[in-house]
Amino acid sequence: MNTKYMPDYELQTWAYHLTLCCPYDLGHLSPDDRRYNIYVATLIPKLSIDEDSVQLFEDYIRFDVIVGTGEHTTRETLDVSVFPSVIPGFDHRKFEFDYEKPRKAMVFTGWEKGVIELSLLQVYREHSKYYLDTEILYIGQAFGENGEPLPAEELMSDPTLQKLEADILREYPEKI
């Protein structure tokens, strides 16, 4: 598929599967998940959780998300139900909460069926009333030797993405 013009790109993005994740989450995508051939590298403010703000209630979990760093920091309190429709009436107080800072993952243990991990970026996107300031840095295509889309984990070996990631870490330490 040749995509020379923005309307073509928009149409293909709308018509096909789209996954939004941070680079450190690529390894956590299901191997059965779809393959990707268009990827977008974006710059967003750093997100973190005020771990002292976490409160577990029967129907939801409340916590403060810190958006940005330094002078450009804002806070927003989110109320999130881990099982909004799957298990109505689930008591969230049964969870034990941990926050894995490097991966920006909220980890909940104490449920008899196993550990639950939620990406802070995904939770913020779904539950925040605000949009994240986003800057598109790079749009690329990834194809295998026979033109097939690449699995997500193979994108991490792309030399352009590796250089871009190094540049971002050096030039924008307050963003991800």
N, CA, C and O of each residue as an XYZ file, in Angstrom:
704
protein
N       0.827     -1.167      0.000
C       0.000      0.000      0.000
C       0.877      1.237      0.000
O       1.762      1.371      0.845
N       0.645      2.124     -0.919
C       1.449      3.329     -1.017
C       0.705      4.480     -0.327
O      -0.445      4.760     -0.667
N       1.340      5.136      0.622
C       0.687      6.231      1.348
C       1.515      7.496      1.172
O       2.405      7.788      1.971
N       1.207      8.243      0.110
C       1.959      9.456     -0.169
C       1.307     10.692      0.443
O       1.976     11.706      0.638
N       0.040     10.623      0.742
C      -0.668     11.817      1.182
C      -1.313     11.593      2.536
O      -1.708     10.473      2.859
N      -1.421     12.638      3.324
C      -1.984     12.554      4.670
C      -3.385     11.935      4.683
O      -3.650     11.106      5.554
N      -4.295     12.288      3.770
C      -5.618     11.620      3.816
C      -5.521     10.100      3.678
O      -6.308      9.376      4.288
N      -4.558      9.603      2.877
C      -4.364      8.156      2.777
C      -3.959      7.580      4.120
O      -4.480      6.548      4.542
N      -3.027      8.248      4.793
C      -2.551      7.789      6.096
C      -3.691      7.794      7.110
O      -3.865      6.835      7.862
N      -4.472      8.888      7.126
C      -5.591      8.981      8.066
C      -6.608      7.885      7.808
O      -7.114      7.273      8.749
N      -6.909      7.634      6.557
C      -7.882      6.604      6.212
C      -7.382      5.232      6.648
O      -8.144      4.447      7.212
N      -6.115      4.937      6.393
C      -5.588      3.635      6.767
C      -5.537      3.486      8.287
O      -5.794      2.402      8.812
N      -5.212      4.554      8.985
C      -5.191      4.492     10.445
C      -6.595      4.243     10.970
O      -6.774      3.478     11.917
N      -7.568      4.864     10.382
C      -8.945      4.688     10.814
C      -9.460      3.298     10.448
O     -10.207      2.690     11.215
N      -9.068      2.799      9.292
C      -9.634      1.553      8.792
C      -9.015      0.308      9.415
O      -9.624     -0.761      9.389
N      -7.829      0.430      9.966
C      -7.131     -0.730     10.499
C      -6.949     -0.613     12.005
O      -7.298      0.398     12.616
N      -6.401     -1.657     12.580
C      -6.163     -1.726     14.018
C      -5.079     -0.730     14.433
O      -4.071     -0.579     13.743
N      -5.293     -0.058     15.556
C      -4.340      0.906     16.088
C      -4.069      0.568     17.543
O      -5.003      0.363     18.318
N      -2.795      0.509     17.922
C      -2.407      0.269     19.299
C      -1.520      1.413     19.742
O      -0.591      1.795     19.029
N      -1.798      1.965     20.916
C      -0.987      3.031     21.480
C      -0.239      2.479     22.676
O      -0.851      1.979     23.619
N       1.085      2.567     22.642
C       1.867      2.086     23.780
C       3.215      2.788     23.816
O       3.681      3.343     22.821
N       3.818      2.746     24.981
C       5.162      3.281     25.158
C       6.166      2.235     24.680
O       5.840      1.050     24.625
N       7.406      2.666     24.327
C       8.383      1.690     23.828
C       8.615      0.518     24.774
O       8.785     -0.613     24.320
N       8.626      0.772     26.089
C       8.886     -0.322     27.021
C       7.700     -1.270     27.150
O       7.812     -2.304     27.808
N       6.571     -0.940     26.539
C       5.414     -1.830     26.551
C       5.352     -2.743     25.332
O       4.534     -3.662     25.298
N       6.193     -2.510     24.334
C       6.122     -3.324     23.117
C       6.309     -4.806     23.413
O       5.657     -5.651     22.799
N       7.188     -5.122     24.341
C       7.428     -6.520     24.685
C       6.254     -7.175     25.384
O       6.198     -8.401     25.483
N       5.303     -6.367     25.875
C       4.152     -6.912     26.592
C       2.936     -7.117     25.699
O       1.909     -7.619     26.155
N       3.046     -6.733     24.428
C       1.936     -6.989     23.523
C       1.841     -8.483     23.274
O       2.853     -9.181     23.217
N       0.647     -8.951     23.132
C       0.429    -10.379     22.914
C       1.073    -10.814     21.607
O       0.979    -10.100     20.609
N       1.734    -11.987     21.594
C       2.291    -12.486     20.334
C       1.204    -12.736     19.298
O       1.477    -12.762     18.098
N      -0.018    -12.919     19.759
C      -1.133    -13.123     18.837
C      -1.712    -11.802     18.351
O      -2.605    -11.777     17.505
N      -1.190    -10.695     18.900
C      -1.694     -9.383     18.530
C      -1.373     -9.124     17.057
O      -0.580     -9.830     16.434
N      -1.998     -8.119     16.545
C      -1.808     -7.789     15.136
C      -0.377     -7.341     14.863
O       0.366     -6.966     15.770
N      -0.027     -7.392     13.614
C       1.290     -6.916     13.199
C       1.134     -5.473     12.722
O       0.041     -5.039     12.358
N       2.247     -4.740     12.730
C       2.185     -3.304     12.476
C       3.080     -2.929     11.307
O       4.169     -3.482     11.152
N       2.627     -1.994     10.489
C       3.494     -1.514      9.435
C       3.597      0.005      9.391
O       4.430      0.532      8.654
N       2.798      0.710     10.138
C       2.955      2.163     10.282
C       3.104      2.439     11.763
O       2.299      1.964     12.563
N       4.116      3.194     12.140
C       4.293      3.549     13.531
C       4.577      5.035     13.632
O       5.130      5.643     12.715
N       4.191      5.607     14.755
C       4.347      7.032     14.983
C       5.076      7.207     16.314
O       4.649      6.676     17.339
N       6.165      7.945     16.288
C       6.887      8.272     17.520
C       6.416      9.656     17.960
O       6.562     10.637     17.231
N       5.849      9.718     19.165
C       5.332     10.989     19.670
C       6.025     11.349     20.975
O       6.602     10.503     21.658
N       5.947     12.621     21.293
C       6.518     13.137     22.527
C       5.363     13.632     23.386
O       4.565     14.456     22.940
N       5.268     13.129     24.627
C       4.221     13.559     25.551
C       4.856     13.898     26.890
O       5.973     13.460     27.168
N       4.160     14.678     27.732
C       4.707     14.960     29.064
C       4.840     13.671     29.870
O       4.093     12.716     29.657
N       5.792     13.653     30.795
C       5.960     12.489     31.669
C       4.725     12.332     32.541
O       4.150     13.316     33.008
N       4.332     11.108     32.752
C       3.219     10.779     33.635
C       3.762      9.991     34.817
O       4.647      9.151     34.655
N       3.236     10.261     35.997
C       3.589      9.462     37.165
C       2.422      9.491     38.140
O       1.493     10.287     38.001
N       2.487      8.617     39.117
C       1.442      8.524     40.134
C       2.013      9.011     41.450
O       3.141      8.677     41.813
N       1.232      9.798     42.155
C       1.584     10.130     43.534
C       1.174      8.914     44.356
O      -0.005      8.726     44.655
N       2.149      8.097     44.717
C       1.849      6.831     45.388
C       1.172      7.035     46.743
O       0.457      6.151     47.214
N       1.388      8.173     47.363
C       0.735      8.458     48.646
C      -0.749      8.784     48.479
O      -1.496      8.793     49.457
N      -1.172      9.049     47.264
C      -2.565      9.429     47.029
C      -3.475      8.229     46.752
O      -4.695      8.388     46.701
N      -2.912      7.041     46.575
C      -3.703      5.871     46.186
C      -4.641      5.464     47.321
O      -4.218      5.250     48.457
N      -5.929      5.365     46.978
C      -6.956      4.928     47.925
C      -7.787      3.842     47.249
O      -8.224      4.000     46.110
N      -7.997      2.750     47.956
C      -8.793      1.645     47.428
C     -10.175      1.684     48.068
O     -10.306      1.602     49.289
N     -11.192      1.809     47.244
C     -12.577      1.800     47.690
C     -13.251      0.543     47.169
O     -12.657     -0.200     46.387
N     -14.454      0.303     47.584
C     -15.152     -0.904     47.147
C     -15.325     -0.934     45.630
O     -15.038     -1.948     44.995
N     -15.796      0.177     45.043
C     -16.142      0.190     43.621
C     -15.067      0.757     42.698
O     -15.195      0.655     41.478
N     -14.013      1.350     43.249
C     -13.012      1.979     42.400
C     -11.728      2.245     43.183
O     -11.654      2.059     44.397
N     -10.720      2.691     42.427
C      -9.435      3.094     42.997
C      -9.251      4.568     42.666
O      -9.504      4.981     41.534
N      -8.818      5.360     43.623
C      -8.591      6.796     43.411
C      -7.092      7.067     43.575
O      -6.458      6.577     44.510
N      -6.542      7.854     42.650
C      -5.133      8.237     42.743
C      -4.909      9.516     41.951
O      -5.690      9.862     41.064
N      -3.826     10.211     42.288
C      -3.446     11.433     41.582
C      -2.406     11.111     40.534
O      -1.418     10.431     40.810
N      -2.636     11.607     39.323
C      -1.666     11.490     38.244
C      -0.950     12.834     38.134
O      -1.580     13.889     38.070
N       0.371     12.770     38.115
C       1.181     13.965     37.940
C       1.594     14.007     36.474
O       2.207     13.070     35.963
N       1.253     15.104     35.806
C       1.538     15.260     34.386
C       2.624     16.317     34.240
O       2.441     17.459     34.662
N       3.750     15.943     33.648
C       4.851     16.876     33.440
C       5.817     16.874     34.609
O       5.684     16.097     35.555
N       6.788     17.763     34.518
C       7.800     17.910     35.558
C       8.119     19.391     35.735
O       7.811     20.210     34.869
N       8.735     19.720     36.857
C       9.190     21.089     37.108
C       8.053     22.084     37.144
O       7.020     21.838     37.768
N       8.244     23.208     36.474
C       7.256     24.296     36.465
C       5.981     23.933     35.708
O       4.933     24.544     35.920
N       6.070     22.962     34.848
C       4.942     22.615     33.974
C       4.166     21.411     34.487
O       3.644     20.625     33.697
N       4.089     21.265     35.796
C       3.423     20.109     36.392
C       1.967     20.416     36.698
O       1.638     21.481     37.221
N       1.099     19.467     36.363
C      -0.301     19.540     36.769
C      -0.649     18.218     37.436
O       0.057     17.223     37.277
N      -1.749     18.222     38.184
C      -2.236     17.006     38.865
C      -3.694     16.815     38.510
O      -4.451     17.766     38.315
N      -4.053     15.557     38.435
C      -5.465     15.228     38.230
C      -5.788     13.977     39.038
O      -5.040     12.999     39.015
N      -6.902     14.018     39.745
C      -7.358     12.860     40.500
C      -8.260     12.018     39.608
O      -9.213     12.521     39.013
N      -7.945     10.729     39.527
C      -8.736      9.813     38.715
C      -9.376      8.762     39.601
O      -8.758      8.280     40.550
N     -10.602      8.412     39.295
C     -11.315      7.296     39.915
C     -11.458      6.224     38.845
O     -12.091      6.450     37.814
N     -10.871      5.055     39.090
C     -10.816      4.007     38.073
C     -11.344      2.708     38.651
O     -10.948      2.287     39.738
N     -12.242      2.081     37.910
C     -12.702      0.748     38.253
C     -11.952     -0.236     37.372
O     -11.999     -0.130     36.146
N     -11.268     -1.185     37.976
C     -10.493     -2.150     37.207
C     -11.411     -3.096     36.440
O     -11.089     -3.503     35.324
N     -12.541     -3.445     37.025
C     -13.503     -4.340     36.382
C     -14.859     -3.643     36.246
O     -15.809     -4.030     36.927
N     -14.974     -2.632     35.390
C     -16.234     -1.883     35.356
C     -17.443     -2.697     34.929
O     -18.527     -2.525     35.487
N     -17.282     -3.581     33.948
C     -18.455     -4.325     33.489
C     -18.254     -5.832     33.557
O     -19.227     -6.585     33.518
N     -17.017     -6.280     33.658
C     -16.742     -7.716     33.650
C     -17.192     -8.371     34.944
O     -17.838     -9.419     34.930
N     -16.843     -7.742     36.069
C     -17.212     -8.291     37.377
C     -17.874     -7.177     38.181
O     -17.217     -6.553     39.013
N     -19.160     -6.914     37.950
C     -19.826     -5.857     38.711
C     -19.797     -6.169     40.206
O     -19.972     -7.314     40.623
N     -19.576     -5.138     40.989
C     -19.576     -5.312     42.431
C     -18.268     -5.833     42.990
O     -18.199     -6.163     44.174
N     -17.216     -5.919     42.163
C     -15.924     -6.389     42.649
C     -15.391     -5.410     43.692
O     -15.435     -4.198     43.480
N     -14.895     -5.917     44.803
C     -14.395     -5.074     45.887
C     -12.915     -4.761     45.658
O     -12.059     -5.624     45.848
N     -12.618     -3.526     45.250
C     -11.259     -3.112     44.940
C     -10.365     -3.047     46.186
O      -9.144     -2.954     46.062
N     -10.952     -3.094     47.363
C     -10.154     -3.062     48.591
C      -9.374     -4.364     48.786
O      -8.478     -4.426     49.627
N      -9.705     -5.387     48.026
C      -8.990     -6.664     48.111
C      -7.619     -6.600     47.435
O      -6.773     -7.465     47.658
N      -7.403     -5.575     46.612
C      -6.141     -5.439     45.893
C      -5.026     -4.933     46.790
O      -5.260     -4.202     47.753
N      -3.819     -5.333     46.456
C      -2.613     -4.694     46.964
C      -2.022     -3.972     45.765
O      -1.939     -4.540     44.676
N      -1.612     -2.723     45.958
C      -1.182     -1.875     44.852
C       0.325     -1.660     44.872
O       0.922     -1.467     45.931
N       0.936     -1.696     43.688
C       2.344     -1.351     43.537
C       2.482     -0.587     42.226
O       1.746     -0.834     41.271
N       3.429      0.341     42.191
C       3.653      1.137     40.996
C       5.068      0.903     40.504
O       6.028      1.194     41.218
N       5.210      0.381     39.293
C       6.519      0.139     38.698
C       6.898      1.358     37.873
O       6.440      1.519     36.742
N       7.732      2.213     38.439
C       8.074      3.496     37.820
C       8.700      3.382     36.432
O       8.278      4.099     35.525
N       9.687      2.514     36.230
C      10.311      2.506     34.899
C       9.318      2.205     33.777
O       9.390      2.799     32.701
N       8.400      1.288     34.032
C       7.428      0.907     32.999
C       6.139      1.708     33.078
O       5.277      1.571     32.210
N       5.988      2.541     34.099
C       4.747      3.289     34.307
C       3.557      2.333     34.351
O       2.535      2.550     33.700
N       3.720      1.275     35.135
C       2.685      0.246     35.226
C       2.118      0.200     36.640
O       2.860      0.217     37.622
N       0.798      0.142     36.726
C       0.120     -0.062     37.999
C      -0.115     -1.562     38.132
O      -0.743     -2.179     37.271
N       0.393     -2.141     39.216
C       0.320     -3.587     39.407
C      -0.575     -3.869     40.611
O      -0.346     -3.356     41.706
N      -1.596     -4.693     40.389
C      -2.536     -5.057     41.434
C      -2.415     -6.547     41.718
O      -2.549     -7.372     40.814
N      -2.163     -6.884     42.966
C      -2.095     -8.283     43.380
C      -3.187     -8.519     44.426
O      -3.826     -7.576     44.891
N      -3.389     -9.761     44.782
C      -4.387    -10.096     45.789
C      -5.661    -10.660     45.205
O      -6.569    -11.032     45.949
N      -5.749    -10.731     43.878
C      -6.924    -11.308     43.227
C      -6.632    -12.780     42.977
O      -5.541    -13.130     42.527
N      -7.598    -13.641     43.265
C      -7.360    -15.081     43.163
C      -7.026    -15.539     41.745
O      -6.452    -16.616     41.578
N      -7.364    -14.762     40.725
C      -7.081    -15.180     39.351
C      -5.751    -14.674     38.835
O      -5.389    -14.947     37.691
N      -5.007    -13.931     39.668
C      -3.670    -13.512     39.244
C      -3.425    -12.027     39.355
O      -4.230    -11.278     39.908
N      -2.298    -11.621     38.818
C      -1.843    -10.229     38.855
C      -2.486     -9.457     37.709
O      -2.661     -9.983     36.610
N      -2.834     -8.201     37.982
C      -3.390     -7.323     36.953
C      -2.440     -6.156     36.798
O      -2.063     -5.521     37.782
N      -2.048     -5.870     35.558
C      -1.189     -4.724     35.280
C      -1.929     -3.772     34.364
O      -2.524     -4.184     33.368
N      -1.886     -2.491     34.712
C      -2.483     -1.461     33.877
C      -1.419     -0.432     33.522
O      -0.653     -0.001     34.384
N      -1.374     -0.045     32.267
C      -0.456      0.993     31.820
C      -1.014      2.352     32.232
O      -2.179      2.656     31.977
N      -0.177      3.163     32.869
C      -0.625      4.491     33.292
C      -1.054      5.329     32.094
O      -2.026      6.079     32.184
N      -0.349      5.214     30.984
C      -0.724      5.965     29.783
C      -2.125      5.582     29.320
O      -2.936      6.458     29.019
N      -2.417      4.290     29.259
C      -3.739      3.835     28.819
C      -4.829      4.305     29.783
O      -5.881      4.782     29.358
N      -4.569      4.166     31.080
C      -5.561      4.583     32.084
C      -5.803      6.081     31.985
O      -6.949      6.528     32.031
N      -4.742      6.856     31.851
C      -4.893      8.312     31.751
C      -5.682      8.683     30.499
O      -6.579      9.524     30.555
N      -5.351      8.058     29.372
C      -6.079      8.342     28.126
C      -7.568      8.051     28.257
O      -8.397      8.813     27.759
N      -7.907      6.963     28.919
C      -9.307      6.548     29.010
C     -10.094      7.318     30.063
O     -11.302      7.498     29.905
N      -9.449      7.777     31.133
C     -10.190      8.333     32.261
C      -9.987      9.825     32.502
O     -10.746     10.429     33.261
N      -8.992     10.427     31.880
C      -8.748     11.843     32.114
C      -9.735     12.697     31.326
O     -10.206     12.304     30.259
N     -10.034     13.859     31.867
C     -10.896     14.790     31.140
C     -10.067     15.733     30.277
O     -10.620     16.593     29.593
N      -8.733     15.578     30.303
C      -7.833     16.438     29.543
C      -7.110     15.639     28.468
O      -6.953     14.423     28.577
N      -6.678     16.333     27.445
C      -5.838     15.735     26.420
C      -4.380     15.947     26.793
O      -4.038     16.944     27.429
N      -3.531     15.029     26.406
C      -2.090     15.188     26.595
C      -1.531     16.017     25.444
O      -1.903     15.810     24.289
N      -0.632     16.961     25.758
C       0.076     17.673     24.696
C       0.948     16.653     23.982
O       1.769     15.981     24.606
N       0.770     16.544     22.694
C       1.478     15.530     21.928
C       2.154     16.177     20.728
O       1.557     16.992     20.024
N       3.396     15.805     20.509
C       4.134     16.272     19.344
C       4.589     15.050     18.569
O       5.262     14.178     19.118
N       4.229     14.982     17.306
C       4.661     13.867     16.462
C       6.074     14.158     15.994
O       6.335     15.188     15.373
N       6.987     13.238     16.298
C       8.387     13.404     15.925
C       8.758     12.623     14.673
O       9.647     13.020     13.919
N       8.067     11.510     14.464
C       8.470     10.646     13.358
C       7.319      9.721     12.991
O       6.637      9.186     13.865
N       7.113      9.542     11.716
C       6.161      8.554     11.208
C       6.959      7.636     10.294
O       7.633      8.100      9.374
N       6.883      6.343     10.546
C       7.659      5.401      9.752
C       6.838      4.202      9.332
O       5.733      3.971      9.821
N       7.402      3.459      8.426
C       6.794      2.211      7.969
C       7.775      1.081      8.255
O       8.987      1.259      8.130
N       7.259     -0.064      8.633
C       8.102     -1.219      8.928
C       7.567     -2.434      8.179
O       6.431     -2.860      8.390
N       8.391     -2.975      7.315
C       8.003     -4.144      6.550
C       9.102     -5.188      6.609
O      10.286     -4.855      6.671
N       8.705     -6.450      6.590
C       9.664     -7.546      6.560
C      10.236     -7.729      5.168
O       9.968     -6.938      4.264
N      11.025     -8.781      5.004
C      11.692     -9.033      3.722
C      10.710     -9.239      2.572
O      11.001     -8.872      1.433
N       9.564     -9.819      2.861
C       8.576    -10.085      1.803
C       7.431     -9.087      1.812
O       6.381     -9.351      1.226
N       7.612     -7.950      2.463
C       6.595     -6.914      2.476
C       5.538     -7.071      3.548
O       4.601     -6.275      3.605
N       5.665     -8.095      4.414
C       4.677     -8.309      5.466
C       4.928     -7.339      6.627
O       6.068     -6.947      6.877
N       3.860     -6.954      7.332
C       4.049     -6.099      8.506
C       4.895     -6.811      9.555
O       4.844     -8.035      9.682
N       5.669     -6.039     10.301
C       6.540     -6.608     11.329
C       5.815     -6.748     12.657
O       4.929     -5.954     12.974
N       6.192     -7.760     13.436
C       5.682     -7.811     14.809
C       6.202     -6.593     15.577
O       7.270     -6.067     15.267
N       5.448     -6.157     16.566
C       5.785     -4.939     17.307
C       7.175     -4.989     17.914
O       7.888     -3.985     17.901
N       7.580     -6.153     18.452
C       8.878     -6.216     19.127
C      10.041     -5.989     18.167
O      11.116     -5.573     18.600
N       9.852     -6.250     16.876
C      10.924     -6.021     15.913
C      11.125     -4.545     15.617
O      12.179     -4.154     15.115
N      10.129     -3.720     15.920
C      10.294     -2.282     15.720
C      11.409     -1.719     16.588
O      12.051     -0.737     16.216
N      11.645     -2.336     17.747
C      12.659     -1.823     18.674
C      14.067     -1.905     18.091
O      14.956     -1.187     18.548
N      14.293     -2.759     17.098
C      15.622     -2.853     16.502
C      15.792     -1.883     15.339
O      16.861     -1.848     14.729
N      14.782     -1.104     15.017
C      14.861     -0.130     13.941
C      15.890      0.940     14.318
O      15.730      1.600     15.345
N      16.950      1.129     13.507
C      18.000      2.093     13.850
C      17.477      3.527     13.977
O      17.965      4.292     14.809
N      16.496      3.890     13.162
C      15.935      5.244     13.253
C      15.251      5.449     14.592
O      15.413      6.497     15.217
N      14.479      4.447     15.043
C      13.806      4.564     16.340
C      14.806      4.582     17.489
O      14.611      5.304     18.467
N      15.872      3.798     17.382
C      16.888      3.796     18.432
C      17.563      5.153     18.549
O      17.785      5.640     19.658
N      17.893      5.768     17.419
C      18.514      7.098     17.436
C      17.525      8.121     17.982
O      17.895      8.983     18.779
N      16.280      8.028     17.558
C      15.252      8.953     18.031
C      15.073      8.842     19.544
O      14.966      9.857     20.233
N      15.039      7.616     20.059
C      14.889      7.419     21.497
C      16.065      8.018     22.269
O      15.869      8.649     23.307
N      17.278      7.824     21.767
C      18.467      8.398     22.423
C      18.405      9.921     22.399
O      18.726     10.570     23.395
N      17.995     10.495     21.272
C      17.880     11.957     21.169
C      16.834     12.500     22.131
O      17.043     13.541     22.753
N      15.713     11.804     22.256
C      14.641     12.246     23.156
C      15.118     12.216     24.606
O      14.874     13.160     25.358
N      15.794     11.144     25.001
C      16.286     11.042     26.375
C      17.255     12.176     26.698
O      17.265     12.689     27.817
N      18.065     12.564     25.721
C      19.048     13.624     25.934
C      18.409     15.012     25.885
O      18.709     15.855     26.730
N      17.543     15.261     24.917
C      17.017     16.600     24.686
C      15.732     16.913     25.450
O      15.447     18.080     25.720
N      14.960     15.898     25.799
C      13.670     16.111     26.465
C      13.543     15.223     27.710
O      12.685     14.340     27.730
N      14.351     15.421     28.727
C      14.282     14.528     29.897
C      12.951     14.611     30.652
O      12.627     13.718     31.434
N      12.185     15.671     30.423
C      10.909     15.834     31.126
C       9.741     15.186     30.371
O       8.595     15.264     30.813
N      10.029     14.557     29.252
C       8.966     13.925     28.466
C       9.287     12.472     28.211
O      10.401     12.012     28.464
N       8.283     11.739     27.698
C       8.528     10.342     27.313
C       8.188     10.169     25.847
O       8.320      9.069     25.308
